Amino acid sequence: MTAPEIPAVPVRLARRPVVGELVVPWITARTPDGRFRFGAVDHHRHVRALQERLCQTCGDELDTGRIVFALRDSDLRLLVSPEPGMHPVCAAYSASGCPMLAGRMSHHRTTPLAAQLTEVGASFHGDPTGSRPAAPAERWHLLWTTGYRAFVNPLTGQPAAMVLPEQILRVRPIGPPPPLRPADHTPDSEPDPASTPGPERSPS
């Protein structure tokens, strides 16, 4: 397997710190000793980005009328984003640089990052229900919108962004669809035994 190509850093993100050749998003959590933890979200920056309409990747103010959200299949069905929006250029960079968004990870991390960070006294936000560790990854989509409404999601009790249908500009899936799980196979997808050719018999 060839290594994934590292995307070029756009000018908008040139001021952000880089770890492992990848830009560290503005809302990424840090441990008390200053290390960044990819996949963990700083709760205070998360709330501030949603309420003040800041880009979760660069931290700057979002452009009015052009906001991009990264949504999983389950988020897209509800038109609710647990994470703040992004500038189009920041979203494009994240979609190619983040292994989860790009579809290069089939499952979420086995050990919850929240538990790891709690042990060292760091704040965490991003999986409030604790349902993602070791769970199969869903397909992600980029959703272009003209705006959103910040609210507290009653399903999680956490701040989120609600998008109305009339605010949607376009939707684009990211990466390949995840492989089917055994539960995804239905009887209708199984071949009909009557239509399946049996072994050939030699003439008597």
Contact map, one row per residue, 1 for C-alpha under 8 A:
111000000000000000000000000000000000000000000000000000000000000000000000000000000000000000000000000000000000000000000000000000000000000000000000000000000000000000000000000000000000000000000000000000000000
111100000000000000000000000000000000000000000000000000000000000000000000000000000000000000000000000000000000000000000000000000000000000000000000000000000000000000000000000000000000000000000000000000000000
111110000000000000000000000000000000000000000000000000000000000000000000000000000000000000000000000000000000000000000000000000000000000000000000000000000000000000000000000000000000000000000000000000000000
011111000000000000000000000000000000000000000000000000000000000000000000000000000000000000000000000000000000000000000000000000000000000000000000000000000000000000000000000000000000000000000000000000000000
001111100000000000000000000000000000000000000000000000000000000000000000000000000000000000000000000000000000000000000000000000000000000000000000000000000000000000000000000000000000000000000000000000000000
000111110000000000001100000000000000000000000000000000000000000000000000000000000000000000000000100000000000000000000000000000000000000000000000000000000000000000000000000000000000000000000000000000000000
000011111000000000000000000000000000000000000000000000000000000000000000000000000000000000001001100000000000000000000000000000000000000000000000000000000000000000000000000000000000000000000000000000000000
000001111100000000000000000000000000000000000000000000000000000000000000000000000000000000001000000000000000000000000000000000000000000000000000000000000000000000000000000000000000000000000000000000000000
000000111110110000000010000000000000000000000000000000000000000000000000000000000000000000001000000000000000000000000000000000000000000000000000000000000000000000000000000000000000000000000000000000000000
000000011111110000000000000000000000000000000000000000000000000000000000000000000000000011001000000000000000000000000000000000000000000000000000000000000000000000000000000000000000000000000000000000000000
000000001111110000000000000000000000000000000000000000000000000000000000000000000000000000000000000000000000000000000000000000000000000000000000000000000000000000000000000000000000000000000000000000000000
000000000111111000000000000000000000000000000000000000000100000000000000000000000000000011000000000000000000000000000000000000000000000000000000000000000000000000000000000000000000000000000000000000000000
000000001111111100000010000000000000000000000000000000000100000000000000000000000000000001000000000000000000000000000000000000000000000000000000000000000000000000000000000000000000000000000000000000000000
000000001111111100000000000000000000000000000000000000000000000000000000000000000000000000000000000000000000000000000000000000000000000000000000000000000000000000000000000000000000000000000000000000000000
000000000001111110000000000000000000000000000000000000000000000000000000000000000000000000000000000000000000000000000000000000000000000000000000000000000000000000000000000000000000000000000000000000000000
000000000000111111000011110000000000000000000000000000000100000000000000000000000000000000000000000000000000000000000000000000000000000000000000000000000000000000000000000000000000000000000000000000000000
000000000000001111100011000000000000000000000000000000000000000000000000000000000000000000000000000000000000000000000000000000000000000000000000000000000000000000000000000000000000000000000000000000000000
000000000000000111111111000000000000000000000000000000000000000000000000000000000000000000000000000000000000000000000000000000000000000000000000000000000000000000000000000000000000000000000000000000000000
000000000000000011111111000000000000000000000000000000000000000000000000000000000000000000000000000000000000000000000000000000000000000000000000000000000000000000000000000000000000000000000000000000000000
000000000000000001111100000000000000000000000000000000000000000000000000000000000000000000000000000000000000000000000000000000000000000000000000000000000000000000000000000000000000000000000000000000000000
000001000000000001111110000000000000000000000000000000000000000000000000000000000000000000000000000000000000000000000000000000000000000000000000000000000000000000000000000000000000000000000000000000000000
000001000000000001111111000000000000000000000000000000000000000000000000000000000000000000000000100000000000000000000000000000000000000000000000000000000000000000000000000000000000000000000000000000000000
000000001000100111101111100000000000000000000000000000000000000000000000000000000000000000000000000000000000000000000000000000000000000000000000000000000000000000000000000000000000000000000000000000000000
000000000000000111100111110100000001010000000000000000001000000000000000000000000000000000000000000000000000000000000000000000000000000000000000000000000000000000000000000000000000000000000000000000000000
000000000000000100000011111100000000000000000000000000011100000000000000000000000000000000000000000000000000000000000000000000000000000000000000000000000000000000000000000000000000000000000000000000000000
000000000000000100000001111100000000000000001000000000111110000000000000000000000000000000000000000000000000000000000000000000000000000000000000000000000000000000000000000000000000000000000000000000000000
000000000000000000000000111110000000000011001100000000011010000000000000000000000000000000000000000000000000000000000000000000000000000000000000000000000000000000000000000000000000000000000000000000000000
000000000000000000000001111111000001111111000000000000000000000000000000000000000000000000000000000000000000000000000000000000000000000000000000000000000000000000000000000000000000000000000000000000000000
000000000000000000000000001111100001110111000000000000000000000000000000000000000000000000000000000000000000000000000000011100000000000000000000000000000000000000000000000000000000000000000000000000000000
000000000000000000000000000111111111100001000000000000000000000000000000000000000000000000000000000000000000000000000000011000000000000000000000000000000000000000000000000000000000000000000000000000000000
000000000000000000000000000011111111100000000000000000000000000000000000000000000000000000000000000000000000000000001001110000000000000000000000000000000000000000000000000000000000000000000000000000000000
000000000000000000000000000001111110000000000000000000000000000000000000000000000000000000000000000000000000000000000001110000000000000000000000000000000000000000000000000000000000000000000000000000000000
000000000000000000000000000001111110000000000000000000000000000000000000000000000000000000000000000000000000000000000000000000000000000000000000000000000000000000000000000000000000000000000000000000000000
000000000000000000000000000001111111000000000000000000000000000000000000000000000000000000000000000000000000000000000000000000000000000000000000000000000000000000000000000000000000000000000000000000000000
000000000000000000000000000001111111100000000000000000000000000000000000000000000000000000000000000000000000000000000000000000000000000000000000000000000000000000000000000000000000000000000000000000000000
000000000000000000000001000111100111110000000000000000000000000000000000000000000000000000000000000000000000000000000000000000000000000000000000000000000000000000000000000000000000000000000000000000000000
000000000000000000000000000111100011111100000000000000000000000000000000000000000000000000000000000000000000000000000000000000000000000000000000000000000000000000000000000000000000000000000000000000000000
000000000000000000000001000110000001111100000000000000000000000000000000000000000000000000000000000000000000000000000000000000000000000000000000000000000000000000000000000000000000000000000000000000000000
000000000000000000000000000100000000111110000000000000000000000000000000000000000000000000000000000000000000000010000000000001000000000000000000000000000000000000000000000000000000000000000000000000000000
000000000000000000000000000110000000111111000000000000000000000000000000000000000000000000000000000000000000000011000000000111000000000000000000000000000000000000000000000000000000000000000000000000000000
000000000000000000000000001110000000001111101100000000000000000000000000000000000000000000000000000000000000000000000000001111000000000000000000000000000000000000000000000000000000000000000000000000000000
000000000000000000000000001111000000000111111100000000000000000000000000000000000000000000000000000000000000000000000000001110000000000000000000000000000000000000000000000000000000000000000000000000000000
000000000000000000000000000000000000000011111110000000000000000000000000000000000000000000000000000000000000000000000000001110000000000000000000000000000000000000000000000000000000000000000000000000000000
000000000000000000000000000000000000000001111111000000000000000000000000000000000000000000000000000000000000000000000000000000000000000000000000000000000000000000000000000000000000000000000000000000000000
000000000000000000000000011000000000000011111111100000000000000000000000000000000000000000000000000000000000000000000000000000000000000000000000000000000000000000000000000000000000000000000000000000000000
000000000000000000000000001000000000000011111111110000010000000000000000000000000011000000000000000000000000000000000000000010000000000000000000000000000000000000000000000000000000000000000000000000000000
000000000000000000000000000000000000000000111111111000000000000000000000000000000000000000000000000000000000000000000000000000000000000000000000000000000000001000000000000000000000000000000000000000000000
000000000000000000000000000000000000000000011111111111000000000000000000000000000000000000000000000000000000000000000000000000000000000000000000000000000000000000000000000000000000000000000000000000000000
000000000000000000000000000000000000000000001111111111110010000000000000000000000001000000000000000000000000000000000000000000000000000000000000000000000000000000000000000000000000000000000000000000000000
000000000000000000000000000000000000000000000111111111000000000000000000000000000011100000000000000000000000000000000000000000000000000000000000000001000000001110000000000000000000000000000000000000000000
000000000000000000000000000000000000000000000011111111000000000000000000000000000000000000000000000000000000000000000000000000000000000000000000000001000000000000000000000000000000000000000000000000000000
000000000000000000000000000000000000000000000001111111000000100000000000000000000000000000000000000000000000000000000000000000000000000000000000000000000000000000000000000000000000000000000000000000000000
000000000000000000000000000000000000000000000001111111100000110000000000000000000001100000000000000000000000000000000000000000000000000000000000000000000000000000000000000000000000000000000000000000000000
000000000000000000000000000000000000000000000001111111110011110000000000000000000001110000000000000000000000000000000000000000000000000000000000000000000000000000000000000000000000000000000000000000000000
000000000000000000000000010000000000000000000000100011111111110000000000000000000001111000000000000000000000000000000000000000000000000000000000000000000000000000000000000000000000000000000000000000000000
000000000000000000000000111000000000000000000100100001111110000000000000000000000011110000000000000000000000000000000000000000000000000000000000000000000000000000000000000000000000000000000000000000000000
000000000000000000000001111000000000000000000000000000111110000000000000000000000000010001100100000000000000000000000000000000000000000000000000000000000000000000000000000000000000000000000000000000000000
000000000001100100000000110000000000000000000000000000111111000000000000000000000000000001000000000000000000000000000000000000000000000000000000000000000000000000000000000000000000000000000000000000000000
000000000000000000000000011000000000000000000000100001111111100000000000000000000000000000000000000000000000000000000000000000000000000000000000000000000000000000000000000000000000000000000000000000000000
000000000000000000000000000000000000000000000000000001100111110000000000000000000000000000000000000000000000000000000000000000000000000000000000000000000000000000000000000000000000000000000000000000000000
000000000000000000000000000000000000000000000000000111100011111000000000000000000000000000000000000000000000000000000000000000000000000000000000000000000000000000000000000000000000000000000000000000000000
000000000000000000000000000000000000000000000000000011100001111101100000000000000000111000000000000000000000000000000000000000000000000000000000000000000000000000000000000000000000000000000000000000000000
000000000000000000000000000000000000000000000000000000000000111111100000000000000000001000000000000000000000000000000000000000000000000000000000000000000000000000000000000000000000000000000000000000000000
000000000000000000000000000000000000000000000000000000000000011111100000000000000000000000000000000000000000000000000000000000000000000000000000011000000000000000000000000000000000000000000000000000000000
000000000000000000000000000000000000000000000000000000000000001111100000000000000000000000000000000000000000000000000000000000000000000000000000111000000000000000000000000000000000000000000000000000000000
000000000000000000000000000000000000000000000000000000000000011111110000000000000000001100000000000000000000000000000000000000000000000000000001111000000000000000000000000000000000000000000000000000000000
000000000000000000000000000000000000000000000000000000000000011111111000000000000000111100000000000000000000000000000000000000000000000000000001111000000000000000000000000000000000000000000000000000000000
000000000000000000000000000000000000000000000000000000000000000001111100000000000000111100100000000000000000000000000000000000000000000000000111100000000000000000000000000000000000000000000000000000000000
000000000000000000000000000000000000000000000000000000000000000000111110000000001011110000100000000000000000000000000000000000000000000000000111100000000000000000000000000000000000000000000000000000000000
000000000000000000000000000000000000000000000000000000000000000000011111000000001010100000100000000010000000000000000000000000000000000000011110000000000000000000000000000000000000000000000000000000000000
000000000000000000000000000000000000000000000000000000000000000000001111111100001000000000000000000000000000000000000000000000000000000000011110000000000000000000000000000000000000000000000000000000000000
000000000000000000000000000000000000000000000000000000000000000000000111111100000000000000000000000000000000000000000000000000000000000001111000000000000000000000000000000000000000000000000000000000000000
000000000000000000000000000000000000000000000000000000000000000000000011111110000000000000000000000000000000000000000000000000000000000001111000000000000000000000000000000000000000000000000000000000000000
000000000000000000000000000000000000000000000000000000000000000000000011111111000000000000000000000000000000000000000000000000000000000001000000000000000000000000000000000000000000000000000000000000000000
000000000000000000000000000000000000000000000000000000000000000000000011111111111100000000000000000000000000000000000000000000000000000000000000000000000000000000000000000000000000000000000000000000000000
000000000000000000000000000000000000000000000000000000000000000000000011111111111000000000000000000000000000000000000000000000000000000000001000000000000000000000000000000000000000000000000000000000000000
000000000000000000000000000000000000000000000000000000000000000000000000111111100000000000000000000000000000000000000000000000000000000000000000000000000000000000000000000000000000000000000000000000000000
000000000000000000000000000000000000000000000000000000000000000000000000011111110000000000000000000000000000000000000000000000000000000000000000000000000000000000000000000000000000000000000000000000000000
000000000000000000000000000000000000000000000000000000000000000000000000001111111000000000000000000000000000000000000000000000000000000000000000000000000000000001111000000000000000000000000000000000000000
000000000000000000000000000000000000000000000000000000000000000000000000001101111100000000000000000000000000000000000000000000000000000000000000000000000000000111100000000000000000000000000000000000000000
000000000000000000000000000000000000000000000000000000000000000000001110001100111111000000000000000000000000000000000000000000000000000000000000000000000000000111000000000000000000000000000000000000000000
000000000000000000000000000000000000000000000000000000000000000000000000001000011111000000000000000000000000000000000000000001000000000000000000000000000000011110000000000000000000000000000000000000000000
000000000000000000000000000000000000000000000100010000010000000000001100000000001111100000000000000000000000000000000000000001000000000000000000000000000000000110000000000000000000000000000000000000000000
000000000000000000000000000000000000000000000100110011110000000000001000000000001111110000000000000000000000000000000000000000000000000000000000000000000000000110000000000000000000000000000000000000000000
000000000000000000000000000000000000000000000000010011110000010000111100000000000011111000000000000000000000000000000000000000000000000000000000000000000000000000000000000000000000000000000000000000000000
000000000000000000000000000000000000000000000000000001111000010000111000000000000001111101100000000000000000000000000000000000000000000000000000000000000000000000000000000000000000000000000000000000000000
000000000000000000000000000000000000000000000000000000100000011001110000000000000000111111100000000000000000000000000000000000000000000000000000000000000000000000000000000000000000000000000000000000000000
000000000000000000000000000000000000000000000000000000000000000001110000000000000000011111110000000000000000000000000000000000000000000000000000000000000000000000000000000000000000000000000000000000000000
000000000101000000000000000000000000000000000000000000000000000000000000000000000000001111111000000000000000000000000000000000000000000000000000000000000000000000000000000000000000000000000000000000000000
000000000101100000000000000000000000000000000000000000001100000000000000000000000000011111111100000000000000000000000000000000000000000000000000000000000000000000000000000000000000000000000000000000000000
000000000000000000000000000000000000000000000000000000001000000000011100000000000000011111111110000000000000000000000000000000000000000000000100000000000000000000000000000000000000000000000000000000000000
000000000000000000000000000000000000000000000000000000000000000000000000000000000000000111111111000000000000000000000000000000000000000000000000000000000000000000000000000000000000000000000000000000000000
000000111100000000000000000000000000000000000000000000000000000000000000000000000000000011111111100000000000000000000000000000000000000000000000000000000000000000000000000000000000000000000000000000000000
000000000000000000000000000000000000000000000000000000001000000000000000000000000000000001111111110010000000000000000000000000000000000000000000000000000000000000000000000000000000000000000000000000000000
000000000000000000000000000000000000000000000000000000000000000000000000000000000000000000111111110011000000000000000000000000000000000000000000000000000000000000000000000001000000000000000000000000000000
000000100000000000000000000000000000000000000000000000000000000000000000000000000000000000011111111011000000000000000000000000000000000000000000000000000000000000000000000000000000000000000000000000000000
000001100000000000000100000000000000000000000000000000000000000000000000000000000000000000001111111011000000000000000000000000000000000000000000000000000000000000000000000000000000000000000000000000000000
000000000000000000000000000000000000000000000000000000000000000000000000000000000000000000000111111111000000000000000000000000000000000000000000000000000000000000000000000000000000000000000000000000000000
000000000000000000000000000000000000000000000000000000000000000000000000000000000000000000000001111111111000000000000000000000000000000000000000000000000000000000000000000000000000000000000000000000000000
000000000000000000000000000000000000000000000000000000000000000000000000000000000000000000000000011111111000000000000000000000000000000010000000000000000000000000000000000000000000000000000000000000000000
000000000000000000000000000000000000000000000000000000000000000000000100000000000000000000000111111111110000000000000000000000000000000000110000000000000000000000000000000001100000000000000000000000000000
000000000000000000000000000000000000000000000000000000000000000000000000000000000000000000000011111111110000000000000000000000000000000000010000000000000000000000000000000001100000000000000000000000000000
000000000000000000000000000000000000000000000000000000000000000000000000000000000000000000000000001111111100000000000000000000000000000000110000000000000000000000000000000001111100000000000000000000000000
000000000000000000000000000000000000000000000000000000000000000000000000000000000000000000000000001111111100000000000000000000000000000000000000000000000000000000000000000000000000000000000000000000000000
000000000000000000000000000000000000000000000000000000000000000000000000000000000000000000000000001100111111000000000000000000000000000010000000000000000000000000000000000000000000000000000000000000000000
000000000000000000000000000000000000000000000000000000000000000000000000000000000000000000000000000000111111000000000000000000000000000110000000000000000000000000000000000000000100000000000000000000000000
000000000000000000000000000000000000000000000000000000000000000000000000000000000000000000000000000000001111100000000000000000000000111110000000000000000000000000000000000000000000000000000000000000000000
000000000000000000000000000000000000000000000000000000000000000000000000000000000000000000000000000000001111110000000000000000000001111110000000000000000000000000000000000000000000000000000000000000000000
000000000000000000000000000000000000000000000000000000000000000000000000000000000000000000000000000000000011111100000000000000000001110000000000000000000000000000000000000000000000000000000000000000000000
000000000000000000000000000000000000000000000000000000000000000000000000000000000000000000000000000000000001111100000000000000000000110000000000000000000000000000000000000000000000000000000000000000000000
000000000000000000000000000000000000000000000000000000000000000000000000000000000000000000000000000000000000111110110000000000000000110000000000000000000000000000000000000000000000000000000000000000000000
000000000000000000000000000000000000000000000000000000000000000000000000000000000000000000000000000000000000111111110000000000000101100000000000000000000000000000000000000000000000000000000000000000000000
000000000000000000000000000000000000001100000000000000000000000000000000000000000000000000000000000000000000001111111000000100000000000000000000000000000000000000000000000000000000000000000000000000000000
000000000000000000000000000000000000000100000000000000000000000000000000000000000000000000000000000000000000000111111100000110000000000000000000000000000000000000000000000000000000000000000000000000000000
000000000000000000000000000000000000000000000000000000000000000000000000000000000000000000000000000000000000001111111110000000000000000000000000000000000000000000000000000000000000000000000000000000000000
000000000000000000000000000000000000000000000000000000000000000000000000000000000000000000000000000000000000001111111111000000000000000000000000000000000000000000000000000000000000000000000000000000000000
000000000000000000000000000000100000000000000000000000000000000000000000000000000000000000000000000000000000000011111111111100000000000000000000000000000000000000000000000000000000000000000000000000000000
000000000000000000000000000000000000000000000000000000000000000000000000000000000000000000000000000000000000000001111111111100000000000000000000000000000000000000000000000000000000000000000000000000000000
000000000000000000000000000000000000000000000000000000000000000000000000000000000000000000000000000000000000000000111111110000000000000000000000000000000000000000000000000000000000000000000000000000000000
000000000000000000000000000000110000000000000000000000000000000000000000000000000000000000000000000000000000000000011111110000000000000000000000000000000000000000000000000000000000000000000000000000000000
000000000000000000000000000000110000000000000000000000000000000000000000000000000000000000000000000000000000000000001111111000000000000000000000000000000000000000000000000000000000000000000000000000000000
000000000000000000000000000011110000000000000000000000000000000000000000000000000000000000000000000000000000000000001111111100000000000000000000000000000000000000000000000000000000000000000000000000000000
000000000000000000000000000011000000000011100000000000000000000000000000000000000000000000000000000000000000000000001100111110000000000000000000000000000000000000000000000000000000000000000000000000000000
000000000000000000000000000010000000000111100000000000000000000000000000000000000000000000000000000000000000000011001100011111000000000000000000000000000000000000000000000000000000000000000000000000000000
000000000000000000000000000000000000000111100100000000000000000000000000000000000000000000000000000000000000000001000000001111110000000000000000000000000000000000000000000000000000000000000000000000000000
000000000000000000000000000000000000001110000000000000000000000000000000000000000110000000000000000000000000000000000000000111110000000000000000000000000000000000000000000000000000000000000000000000000000
000000000000000000000000000000000000000000000000000000000000000000000000000000000000000000000000000000000000000000000000000011111111000000000000000000000000000000000000000000000000000000000000000000000000
000000000000000000000000000000000000000000000000000000000000000000000000000000000000000000000000000000000000000000000000000011111100000000000000000000000001010000000000000000000000000000000000000000000000
000000000000000000000000000000000000000000000000000000000000000000000000000000000000000000000000000000000000000000000000000000111110000000000000000000000001000000000000000000000000000000000000000000000000
000000000000000000000000000000000000000000000000000000000000000000000000000000000000000000000000000000000000000100000000000000111111100000000000000000000000000000000000000000000000000000000000000000000000
000000000000000000000000000000000000000000000000000000000000000000000000000000000000000000000000000000000000000000000000000000101111101000000000000000000000000000000000000000000000000000000000000000000000
000000000000000000000000000000000000000000000000000000000000000000000000000000000000000000000000000000000001100100000000000000100111111100000000000000000000000000000000000000000000000000000000000000000000
000000000000000000000000000000000000000000000000000000000000000000000000000000000000000000000000000000000011111100000000000000000111111000000000000000000000000000000000000000000000000000000000000000000000
000000000000000000000000000000000000000000000000000000000000000000000000000000000000000000000000000000000011111000000000000000000001111100000000000000000000000000000000000000000000000000000000000000000000
000000000000000000000000000000000000000000000000000000000000000000000000000000000000000000000000000000000011000000000000000000000011111110000000000000000000000000000000000000000000000000000000000000000000
000000000000000000000000000000000000000000000000000000000000000000000000000000000000000000000000000000000111000000000000000000000001011111000000000000000000000000000000000000000000000000000000000000000000
000000000000000000000000000000000000000000000000000000000000000000000000000000000000000000000000000100001111000000000000000000000000001111100000000000000000000000000000000000000100000000000000000000000000
000000000000000000000000000000000000000000000000000000000000000000000001110000000000000000000000000000000000000000000000000000000000000111110000000000000000000000000000000000001100000000000000000000000000
000000000000000000000000000000000000000000000000000000000000000000000001100000000000000000000000000010100000000000000000000000000000000011111000000000000000000000000000000011111100000000000000000000000000
000000000000000000000000000000000000000000000000000000000000000000000111100000000000000000000000000011100000000000000000000000000000000001111100000000000000000000000000000011100000000000000000000000000000
000000000000000000000000000000000000000000000000000000000000000000000111100100000000000000000000000000000000000000000000000000000000000000111110000000000000000000000000001111000000000000000000000000000000
000000000000000000000000000000000000000000000000000000000000000000011110000000000000000000100000000000000000000000000000000000000000000000011111000000000000000000000000001111000000000000000000000000000000
000000000000000000000000000000000000000000000000000000000000000000011110000000000000000000000000000000000000000000000000000000000000000000001111100000000000000000000001111100000000000000000000000000000000
000000000000000000000000000000000000000000000000000000000000000001111000000000000000000000000000000000000000000000000000000000000000000000000111110000000000000000000001111000000000000000000000000000000000
000000000000000000000000000000000000000000000000000000000000000011111000000000000000000000000000000000000000000000000000000000000000000000000011111100000000000000100011110000000000000000000000000000000000
000000000000000000000000000000000000000000000000000000000000000111100000000000000000000000000000000000000000000000000000000000000000000000000001111100000000000000000011100000000000000000000000000000000000
000000000000000000000000000000000000000000000000000000000000000111100000000000000000000000000000000000000000000000000000000000000000000000000000111110000000000000100010000000000000000000000000000000000000
000000000000000000000000000000000000000000000000000000000000000000000000000000000000000000000000000000000000000000000000000000000000000000000000111111000000000011110010000000000000000000000000000000000000
000000000000000000000000000000000000000000000000000000000000000000000000000000000000000000000000000000000000000000000000000000000000000000000000001111100000000011100000000000000000000000000000000000000000
000000000000000000000000000000000000000000000000011000000000000000000000000000000000000000000000000000000000000000000000000000000000000000000000000111110000001111000000000000000000000000000000000000000000
000000000000000000000000000000000000000000000000000000000000000000000000000000000000000000000000000000000000000000000000000000000000000000000000000011111000001111000000000000000000000000000000000000000000
000000000000000000000000000000000000000000000000000000000000000000000000000000000000000000000000000000000000000000000000000000000000000000000000000001111100111100000000000000000000000000000000000000000000
000000000000000000000000000000000000000000000000000000000000000000000000000000000000000000000000000000000000000000000000000000000000000000000000000000111111111100000000000000000000000000000000000000000000
000000000000000000000000000000000000000000000000000000000000000000000000000000000000000000000000000000000000000000000000000000000000000000000000000000011111110000000000000000000000000000000000000000000000
000000000000000000000000000000000000000000000000000000000000000000000000000000000000000000000000000000000000000000000000000000000000000000000000000000001111100000000000000000000000000000000000000000000000
000000000000000000000000000000000000000000000000000000000000000000000000000000000000000000000000000000000000000000000000000000011000000000000000000000001111110000000000000000000000000000000000000000000000
000000000000000000000000000000000000000000000000000000000000000000000000000000000000000000000000000000000000000000000000000000000000000000000000000000011111111000000000000000000000000000000000000000000000
000000000000000000000000000000000000000000000000000000000000000000000000000000000100000000000000000000000000000000000000000000010000000000000000000000011101111100000000000000000000000000000000000000000000
000000000000000000000000000000000000000000000010010000000000000000000000000000000100000000000000000000000000000000000000000000000000000000000000000001111000111110000000000000000000000000000000000000000000
000000000000000000000000000000000000000000000000010000000000000000000000000000011111000000000000000000000000000000000000000000000000000000000000000001111000011111000000000000000000000000000000000000000000
000000000000000000000000000000000000000000000000010000000000000000000000000000011111000000000000000000000000000000000000000000000000000000000000000111100000001111100000000000000000000000000000000000000000
000000000000000000000000000000000000000000000000000000000000000000000000000000111000000000000000000000000000000000000000000000000000000000000000000111100000000111110000000000000000000000000000000000000000
000000000000000000000000000000000000000000000000000000000000000000000000000000110000000000000000000000000000000000000000000000000000000000000000101110000000000011111011000000000000000000000000000000000000
000000000000000000000000000000000000000000000000000000000000000000000000000000100000000000000000000000000000000000000000000000000000000000000000000100000000000001111111000000000000000000000000000000000000
000000000000000000000000000000000000000000000000000000000000000000000000000000100000000000000000000000000000000000000000000000000000000000000000000000000000000000111111000000000000000000000000000000000000
000000000000000000000000000000000000000000000000000000000000000000000000000000000000000000000000000000000000000000000000000000000000000000000000000000000000000000011111000000000000000000000000000000000000
000000000000000000000000000000000000000000000000000000000000000000000000000000000000000000000000000000000000000000000000000000000000000000000000111100000000000000111111100000000000000000000000000000000000
000000000000000000000000000000000000000000000000000000000000000000000000000000000000000000000000000000000000000000000000000000000000000000000011110000000000000000111111111000000000000000000000000000000000
000000000000000000000000000000000000000000000000000000000000000000000000000000000000000000000000000000000000000000000000000000000000000000000011110000000000000000000011111000000000000000000000000000000000
000000000000000000000000000000000000000000000000000000000000000000000000000000000000000000000000000000000000000000000000000000000000000000000011100000000000000000000001111100000000000000000000000000000000
000000000000000000000000000000000000000000000000000000000000000000000000000000000000000000000000000000000000000000000000000000000000000000001111000000000000000000000001111110000000000000000000000000000000
000000000000000000000000000000000000000000000000000000000000000000000000000000000000000000000000000000000000000000000000000000000000000000001110000000000000000000000000011111000000000000000000000000000000
000000000000000000000000000000000000000000000000000000000000000000000000000000000000000000000000000000000000000000000000000000000000000000111100000000000000000000000000001111100000000000000000000000000000
000000000000000000000000000000000000000000000000000000000000000000000000000000000000000000000010000011100000000000000000000000000000000000111100000000000000000000000000000111110000000000000000000000000000
000000000000000000000000000000000000000000000000000000000000000000000000000000000000000000000000000011100000000000000000000000000000000000110000000000000000000000000000000011111000000000000000000000000000
000000000000000000000000000000000000000000000000000000000000000000000000000000000000000000000000000000100000000000000000000000000000000000100000000000000000000000000000000001111100000000000000000000000000
000000000000000000000000000000000000000000000000000000000000000000000000000000000000000000000000000000100000000000000000000000000000000001100000000000000000000000000000000000111110000000000000000000000000
000000000000000000000000000000000000000000000000000000000000000000000000000000000000000000000000000000100100000000000000000000000000000011100000000000000000000000000000000000011111000000000000000000000000
000000000000000000000000000000000000000000000000000000000000000000000000000000000000000000000000000000000000000000000000000000000000000000000000000000000000000000000000000000001111100000000000000000000000
000000000000000000000000000000000000000000000000000000000000000000000000000000000000000000000000000000000000000000000000000000000000000000000000000000000000000000000000000000000111110110000000000000000000
000000000000000000000000000000000000000000000000000000000000000000000000000000000000000000000000000000000000000000000000000000000000000000000000000000000000000000000000000000000011111110000000000000000000
000000000000000000000000000000000000000000000000000000000000000000000000000000000000000000000000000000000000000000000000000000000000000000000000000000000000000000000000000000000001111110000000000000000000
000000000000000000000000000000000000000000000000000000000000000000000000000000000000000000000000000000000000000000000000000000000000000000000000000000000000000000000000000000000000111111000000000000000000
000000000000000000000000000000000000000000000000000000000000000000000000000000000000000000000000000000000000000000000000000000000000000000000000000000000000000000000000000000000001111111000000000000000000
000000000000000000000000000000000000000000000000000000000000000000000000000000000000000000000000000000000000000000000000000000000000000000000000000000000000000000000000000000000001111111101100000000000000
000000000000000000000000000000000000000000000000000000000000000000000000000000000000000000000000000000000000000000000000000000000000000000000000000000000000000000000000000000000000001111111100000000000000
000000000000000000000000000000000000000000000000000000000000000000000000000000000000000000000000000000000000000000000000000000000000000000000000000000000000000000000000000000000000000011111100000000000000
000000000000000000000000000000000000000000000000000000000000000000000000000000000000000000000000000000000000000000000000000000000000000000000000000000000000000000000000000000000000000001111110000000000000
000000000000000000000000000000000000000000000000000000000000000000000000000000000000000000000000000000000000000000000000000000000000000000000000000000000000000000000000000000000000000011111110000000000000
000000000000000000000000000000000000000000000000000000000000000000000000000000000000000000000000000000000000000000000000000000000000000000000000000000000000000000000000000000000000000011111111000000000000
000000000000000000000000000000000000000000000000000000000000000000000000000000000000000000000000000000000000000000000000000000000000000000000000000000000000000000000000000000000000000000011111101100000000
000000000000000000000000000000000000000000000000000000000000000000000000000000000000000000000000000000000000000000000000000000000000000000000000000000000000000000000000000000000000000000000111111100000000
000000000000000000000000000000000000000000000000000000000000000000000000000000000000000000000000000000000000000000000000000000000000000000000000000000000000000000000000000000000000000000000011111100000000
000000000000000000000000000000000000000000000000000000000000000000000000000000000000000000000000000000000000000000000000000000000000000000000000000000000000000000000000000000000000000000000001111110000000
000000000000000000000000000000000000000000000000000000000000000000000000000000000000000000000000000000000000000000000000000000000000000000000000000000000000000000000000000000000000000000000011111110000000
000000000000000000000000000000000000000000000000000000000000000000000000000000000000000000000000000000000000000000000000000000000000000000000000000000000000000000000000000000000000000000000011111111000000
000000000000000000000000000000000000000000000000000000000000000000000000000000000000000000000000000000000000000000000000000000000000000000000000000000000000000000000000000000000000000000000000011111100000
000000000000000000000000000000000000000000000000000000000000000000000000000000000000000000000000000000000000000000000000000000000000000000000000000000000000000000000000000000000000000000000000000111110000
000000000000000000000000000000000000000000000000000000000000000000000000000000000000000000000000000000000000000000000000000000000000000000000000000000000000000000000000000000000000000000000000000011111000
000000000000000000000000000000000000000000000000000000000000000000000000000000000000000000000000000000000000000000000000000000000000000000000000000000000000000000000000000000000000000000000000000001111100
000000000000000000000000000000000000000000000000000000000000000000000000000000000000000000000000000000000000000000000000000000000000000000000000000000000000000000000000000000000000000000000000000000111110
000000000000000000000000000000000000000000000000000000000000000000000000000000000000000000000000000000000000000000000000000000000000000000000000000000000000000000000000000000000000000000000000000000011111
000000000000000000000000000000000000000000000000000000000000000000000000000000000000000000000000000000000000000000000000000000000000000000000000000000000000000000000000000000000000000000000000000000001111
000000000000000000000000000000000000000000000000000000000000000000000000000000000000000000000000000000000000000000000000000000000000000000000000000000000000000000000000000000000000000000000000000000000111
